[in-house]
């Protein structure tokens, strides 16, 4: 079954079925299946796309970056709260935008920008804390092993 879902033909068909179903549901107002076809075709296309990206990321800088973030995810989750910032112009700016795709594009772009603004000082703080094995043990629960001097 997985081989069928990963084939390019199924990926292409699921994309076109997803687009046609979304157009029928949201533009034409035809909701004859309660969104089942839309959901299933979206899931199949998402799985196909994700499986293709796993192949593309193998051995790349993106893979090593994602692996690093995965290894540090507990520390990131614990530390990032200190760097969450309130951006006073964000809400009025997004509220002033009109048009569905236009707003979603700006929200995605600004969301990624803010995520990077939060992630960079978080990773720096984690690196500084982990230079001291006692702090790393107390704050993140890293094992207390003796490091070579």
Residue pairs with C-beta under 8 A, 6 or more apart in sequence:
4 10
5 44
5 47
5 48
5 51
6 47
6 48
6 51
6 52
10 44
10 48
11 44
11 45
11 48
11 49
11 52
14 41
14 42
14 44
14 45
14 48
15 41
15 45
17 37
17 41
18 38
18 41
18 42
18 45
21 35
21 37
21 38
21 41
22 38
24 30
25 31
25 35
25 38
57 63
57 66
69 76
72 123
72 126
74 140
74 141
75 126
75 130
75 140
76 119
76 122
76 123
76 126
78 139
78 140
79 122
79 125
79 126
79 129
80 118
80 119
80 122
82 122
82 125
83 117
83 118
83 121
83 122
83 125
84 118
85 114
85 117
85 118
87 114
90 110
90 114
93 106
93 110
94 103
94 106
94 107
94 110
97 103
97 106
126 140
129 135
129 136
129 139
129 140
130 136
130 140
130 142
133 142
133 144
133 145
133 147
134 144
136 142
137 143
137 144
